[in-house]
Amino acid sequence: MCILLFTSACSGGGDKQLTEQGSSEQDTKPVKLLVITPSGGTPEWFMDRYGKQIQKKYPNYEFEIVESVGSNVQNLVLEQRKVDIIISSLNNYRSNLMPLYGGDLSDLVAKHKFDVNRLESSFMETVRNLDSMKLSALTLYDLRLTLFYNKDIFDKFGVPYPKNHMTWDSLYDVAAKLTRNDGGVQYRGFVAGPSALTLVNQLSLPYTDAKGEKAVLQTDQWKQYIGTLLPLYTVPGYNAKKELISRDSRASFVKEKTTGMFVLYNSDAPKPEENVNWDAVSLPEMKSLPGVGSQPFSVVITVASTSQHRDESFKSIAHLLSDEVQTEIGADFAQITPLKSQTVKDAFGRNVAQWNGKNISSITALKPASPARVGEFDGNVGSSLQNAILSIIYGEKDMNTALRQAEEEATKKIAEAIQMKK
């Protein structure tokens, strides 16, 4: 293409006009792109958030949407369909889609002069962790752990509302004041399942060793981190129940309305129809890491290795990651942008009723923690670690025993997964 353009520039105006006309025809030629979306990513979801934005710039692009649930992706493989664009949670992409469709965006980034320096370094580090030799994907948006609180419960017991930049230790003091039995109703200051807290932990602790073949849970760092959280579940009068913590902890906040505070991703904020008088503050901080929040929990986007429309697919991605489109998406759908621009960040939730009048600074108050080292078989560790923490909370095991057994169990699962892959 460079040679053709150079030749055209050195030739007469007629040749240049022909070249421009050819380019114009190429840009307006109808193109249909096959897109894999995450669970819940229906055709309506994709078109409302992304498809319409792409078509504003490229009206000749059409989309076929396949939601990544059930046997949908397996059917694509069996039918040898040529996937073009993939949108997926980072974990699902790494474990399930990357082995099938993983490619390299490096040549497209260079060809289309896409400036990756516009994205936060933590998000670039996250996608680089997928494959250090390639640029396998780009972050489309992030999910961030946030502390939500029920203002009515705080008002009922005369406790001041939490604030941004609290530490976990200071959160304990607040939670203790809200944990009580009042009129036969058991209130708890804080409820959150350990899964999300460990997966994107602020200390950037990995699940597996450098080779990704063994679980590493019996470390001083893991014990320190878990030890920071445990007091919240052992507050006098807390009366920890398995059915409370191991199930969806969000339910006790939005349905029973007996929880003062809970931690989950920003996308789990109570909806207007759930009738919770809530607000949010930034995730409590570790004393050793002031100003640091949870690790990136990215939703990534990439061009599949099977794509026969690589340029069109990447141009779609580049447009979605433009300042203009990221501002609109952030404002209309409360998605956390991967871009550095403070102006774009400040648009978060601006047009979303769910966040109207809420403390939006809770989303941007902390910088993401550095991404932890990840391994191919990390998915075999999370449930073992979560169950270990629950057993400690319930008083069934001491920390050393629980983590030792969880490490052994997870390592056995990894060995089995490696053997199956062979």
Helices and strands as residue ranges (DSSP letters): H 2-10, H 13-28, E 31-37, H 43-46, I 47-51, H 52-57, E 61-67, H 72-78, E 85-89, H 90-92, I 93-97, H 98-101, H 106-111, G 116-118, H 121-128, E 138-143, E 145-150, H 151-156, H 168-178, E 180-182, E 185-190, H 194-199, H 220-229, G 230-233, H 242-245, H 249-254, E 259-265, G 266-268, G 272-274, E 278-282, E 297-303, H 310-320, H 323-333, H 342-345, G 353-355, H 361-364, G 378-380, H 382-393, H 399-421
